[in-house]
Amino acid sequence: MVKIKSSSIVKSAKKIKKAGLVFGTALLMTGFISCGDNTEYTSEVVMDPNNGIVTEVKEMQKDLFKITNEEVVTSKDDSRIIAEYMDGVRDTFTLEEARLVDADNPGRSRGMNGILMGGMMGYMMGKSMSQPVSRAAYANDGAYNKSSTTNSSKLKSTATKRTVKTPKKGFGSSKSSRSYGG
């Protein structure tokens, strides 16, 4: 019969327990890492204009405005809307005032909001620069062509570009390890 000291058994048991604890912790951490966010993302390049726009609009019918001219200016802070109403009154709005056009402002400027978003001023107000200007927002082909080609190119060429990641939307847009059925 071989005699084994109980102290060596205790030491061996402690080593096994310690090794098991280390292995278990490592396995658990791997599980946490692999079970992380399975959401799929799309990347999009967003352009933020550095230059500004001066937009001239004219009231063609009651509350129906059209853009007659747009000019790129060096500073966003110099952005303005110059509105000419049917009764001959002219108003000038800053970019900040233009952002408030649709927000609880029952005054004369209310009818301009759609037109502003359809033109280059929309880029100043948050419209994606990947969207073209709308032909319907302009009073004539000359104003539209000038804005959609020359002015748009000037504005985009000086814009700051950054990449934004957003979660994909729609059915089947995220990975799942679950299965259903029999």
Secondary structure, DSSP 8 states (H G I E B T S, - for coil): -----HHHHHHHHHHHHHHHHHHHHHHHHHHHHHTS--B-EEEEEEEE-SSEEEEEEEEEETTEEEEEEEEEES-GGG-EEEEE-TTS-EEEEEHHHHHTTTSS--SGGGGGHHHHHHSTHHHHTT--TTS---GGGBSSHHHHHIIIIIIHHHHHHT-EEEEEEEE--STT-B--------
